[in-house]
Amino acid sequence: LSDKVAVRDYIREKVGEKYLVKALGVWDSADKVDFGSLPEKFAIKVNWGCHQNLICADRAKFDEVFARRELANWMKPTSNHYYSFLEWAYKDIPGRIIAEEFLDDGHGLRDYKFFCFQGEPKFLFVCDGRESETPTFTTYDCDFKRMNIVWGGGALYKGEMEKPAAWDEMLEIVRKLSSEMPFLRVDLYYVNGQVKVGELTCYPGAG
């Protein structure tokens, strides 16, 4: 689950191919990344880390030399997330780079992070405006009612956030993905009328 490439097989098995973000390419080293094969917009990241990703929203402004250098640094064995916080599940992951489809609904991508215990979601927080300098992190229960919780002093969303139209579908997905786990955080996107799985996290923030 901690391998951002291998986890795709688990997601595919549990809920189906349609909930995966489309993969555009997978490589085992930075010098093999074929930027020429990628579309005008994409996301690219390494599979064994945290905050090791690049977003290309405009190919004309994307610096491929810088990107290849960053990816090469992130592919060094000591960049494996295990060496940051000793999270054991990362240690033996083989390093790979994956490019994925750029997700955008024209309003900014919201990240719905469900905290699931024994296969049952209990609450979530919604990250809104992550691409901005002032993202918000707002907590909701599973009826999508705001809870009086602040994450790490982060800002809260102002006003009322609308429940996603696919809410029941989202709850069904997180239940299936977390059904075998004592705890799992399941991150979903709802973009252009489709639900997509972002990542699965066994211990958010290194526990």
N, C-alpha and C positions, 0 to 999 in steps of 0.2 A: 504493500500500500504506500510505502514511503518513496518508492521509485516512480517518478512521474511519467515514465514510459511504460513500465510493467503494469502499473495500476490500471491501464486502459483495458487490459484483458479481464481484470476483475469486474470493472464497470460494465464491460460488454456482456459478460456472463450473467451478471445480476439484473441488469435493467435494459440492456440492449444497445445496439450500435448508435441509435439515433440520439442518445443523450451524450455521446462523446463530442468534444470539440474536434473538428476535423484536423487531422495531422497532415502537414505539408511535406515533411521530411524528417528523417532521423539519421544522425551521424555520430561516429565514435571519436571524432577529433575536430577541432576548430578549422583546421586547414582543408577539411573535406566538405565543409558547408558550401552548398551550391546556392549562393544568393541569387544568381541569375534565374534559377528555376522558381523563385518565390514571387508571389503577386505584389501589387503595389502596397498592400497593407498586410502585416502579419505580426505575430508574437514569436519570440524565440527564447529558449531557456535551457538550462542544464537540468538533469533529472534527479540530482542528489542533494539539492541545496535549498536555501531560502533567500529570497530577494536576489536571485541570480537569473534575471530575465531582462529582455529588451523588447520594447514595443516600437514597431515601425508603423506610424500612422500616415506617413508621407514619404514615399521612396526618394523623392528629390532631396529631402533633408536628412536622409539616413546615411550615416557614415559607416560604410562597410569595413574600412580599415580598423576603426575604433571597435566596432562590434566583434570582429574576428579576434582582436587582441583581448577584449574582455572575456569572450568565450574561452579562449586559450587559458587565461588565468583561472577561470572557474572550473576548468577541466583538470587542473593540477590536483594530484591525489590529496594534498592537504586542504583543498577547498571543499572536500566532502563535508557535509554538515555535521558529521560525527565529531570532527575535530573542533567544532565550535562549542557544542554543548554536551558531547558524549552521548548523544542519542543513538543507542546501539543499532537500531534498525537500518541506519544509513551506512554503517561501516563497510559492508561488503557489496554495496550496490555498484555495478559496473557503470562507469561514467559515460553518459550519452547526451547528445544535444537534440532537442526536438523543436521544430517550428510548427506553429499551429495557426489556424484561421484567426483573423482579426475579428473580434466581436464588438459590434457597435449598433445601437438602436437609435442613434442620433440624439439621445438625451443623457448620455453618460452611463456607464455600466455599473449596475448595482450587484453587490456580492452578498448572497444570503447564506450565512454560516450557521448551520443547525448543530446543536449540541445534543447528541443522541446517547442514551443509556440503555443497554440491553435491547437495542433495536427500536427504542421509542424516543422520538424527538421531544425534548422538554422545553427548550427555548432556543432562540437564535439571536444573532445580532446582524444588522444590515449595514454594510459599508457602502456609503454613497459618496461619489465624487473623489474616488481614489486617485484619479489622474490629476486632480487639482492640488493646490497647496494646503487646502483646508478640508480634508475628508471628514466625514462624520461616521460615528459608530453608535448605532441606536439599538437597544435591546427590545425584543418582542416575545410574548408567549406564543403558543402554537394556535391561538385564536387570532393572532396578529394584533394583540393589544399591547401597547407600549408598557414596558416595565421600568421601574425606578432604579435602574442600574447604569453606572457609567464605567466604561472600559478604559482603565489606565489614564483617566483624566481627559480622554478624548472628547471632541465636540459632539453634540447631539444634533440630529436633524431638526430643523425648524419647521413647524407646521405638522400636518398630518400626512403620513406616507400611505399611499394606496396599496391595499393588499393585491399581490399579483393575481391575474386572472386564472393562472394555472396552479393556485395554491394547493388544492387537494392532490393534484398530480405530483407536486413537489414533495408533499408529506409522504406520499406512497413511495416515491423514489428513495428518500432518505431512510425510510423504514427498511426497505429491501437492502440497501447498501450497508446498513449498520446492524443487520439482523444477527450476525454471528459474533458481534463485538461487545465486550463489556462497556466500552466507551468509544465513540468515534465522532469527530466533527466532520460534517459533510457540507461542502461549499457548492452552491448552485448559482447559476445565472439564469435569468429569464429575459431573453432578448429576441425581439422580432417574433413574438408568439411561440418561441421554443424554449424548452428547459435544457440547459447544458450543465454537466458536472464540471466544476472547477478542479477541486482536489479533495482528497480524503486525508484527515490528520488524526493521528492516534494520540498525540499530546501537544496541543497548541502551545506555542511559546515555550517549548521545551519542558512543558509540564509546570 
